[in-house]
Amino acid sequence: MTKNWPTFLQNPFRLPETVAEAVERLMAVLEDEHKAVLAIMQEEDLIDFHFSLGMAIRNAFGLHVPWSKLLASCGAVHPDDASGVIIQALWRALQT
């Protein structure tokens, strides 16, 4: 699901600071087939992405950094919760 990430992450970039910025980055990096799979999932099944896409989000977007603006934007204290918020926002964006 994240084979495009190594190239994407090699380029220096500013970490996303808001959920909207994180979703925008994910829309750019995820392949269309993976976005399609995510889009047809039921909302309650999004937890299935916790150890795959969720882990990639936590690591790539610096959610383990205590002063992370993105963590605060998610309204979360824990990186696991924040990645869930981002995945849910991505799923919602794919519903349109």
C-alpha positions as CSV (number, residue, x, y, z in Angstrom):
1,M,0.0,0.0,0.0
2,T,2.9,2.3,0.5
3,K,5.3,1.4,-2.3
4,N,5.4,5.1,-3.5
5,W,6.4,6.4,-0.1
6,P,10.2,5.8,-0.2
7,T,10.5,8.2,-3.2
8,F,8.0,10.6,-1.7
9,L,9.8,10.6,1.6
10,Q,13.3,11.0,0.2
11,N,12.5,14.6,-0.8
12,P,12.7,17.0,2.2
13,F,9.3,18.3,3.0
14,R,7.5,20.0,5.8
15,L,5.5,17.6,7.9
16,P,1.7,18.1,7.6
17,E,0.4,20.2,10.4
18,T,-3.3,19.6,10.0
19,V,-5.5,16.7,9.2
20,A,-6.4,18.3,5.9
21,E,-2.7,18.5,4.9
22,A,-2.2,14.9,5.9
23,V,-5.1,13.8,3.8
24,E,-3.8,15.8,0.9
25,R,-0.4,14.1,1.2
26,L,-2.0,10.7,1.3
27,M,-4.1,11.4,-1.7
28,A,-0.9,12.2,-3.6
29,V,1.1,9.2,-2.4
30,L,-1.4,6.4,-2.4
31,E,-2.0,4.5,-5.6
32,D,-5.5,4.7,-7.1
33,E,-6.2,1.0,-6.5
34,H,-5.4,1.4,-2.8
35,K,-7.6,4.5,-2.6
36,A,-10.4,2.5,-4.2
37,V,-10.1,-0.3,-1.7
38,L,-10.2,2.2,1.2
39,A,-13.2,4.0,-0.3
40,I,-15.4,0.9,-0.5
41,M,-14.6,-0.2,3.1
42,Q,-17.2,0.2,5.8
43,E,-16.2,2.9,8.3
44,E,-16.1,0.4,11.2
45,D,-13.6,-1.7,9.3
46,L,-11.0,1.1,9.0
47,I,-9.3,-0.2,12.2
48,D,-7.9,-2.9,9.9
49,F,-5.4,-0.3,8.7
50,H,-3.9,0.3,12.1
51,F,-0.8,-1.8,11.6
52,S,-0.2,-1.0,7.9
53,L,-1.3,2.4,6.7
54,G,-1.7,3.7,10.3
55,M,1.9,2.8,11.2
56,A,3.2,4.4,8.0
57,I,1.3,7.6,8.8
58,R,2.6,7.6,12.4
59,N,6.2,7.2,11.3
60,A,6.2,9.4,8.2
61,F,4.2,12.3,9.6
62,G,6.1,12.5,13.0
63,L,3.1,11.7,15.2
64,H,5.4,10.3,17.9
65,V,6.9,13.8,18.4
66,P,5.1,15.1,21.5
67,W,4.9,18.7,20.2
68,S,3.5,17.6,16.8
69,K,1.1,20.1,15.4
70,L,-0.6,17.3,13.4
71,L,-1.1,15.3,16.6
72,A,-2.8,18.4,18.1
73,S,-4.9,19.0,15.0
74,C,-6.2,15.4,15.3
75,G,-7.4,16.3,18.8
76,A,-5.5,13.3,20.0
77,V,-2.9,12.6,22.7
78,H,-1.7,9.3,21.4
79,P,-0.2,8.7,17.9
80,D,-2.4,5.6,17.4
81,D,-5.5,7.7,17.9
82,A,-4.2,10.4,15.6
83,S,-3.5,8.0,12.7
84,G,-7.0,6.7,13.1
85,V,-8.4,10.2,12.8
86,I,-6.4,10.8,9.7
87,I,-7.4,7.5,8.1
88,Q,-11.1,8.3,8.8
89,A,-10.7,11.7,7.3
90,L,-9.0,10.1,4.2
91,W,-11.9,7.7,4.0
92,R,-14.4,10.5,4.2
93,A,-12.6,12.4,1.4
94,L,-12.7,9.3,-0.8
95,Q,-16.5,9.1,-0.3
96,T,-17.1,12.2,-2.4
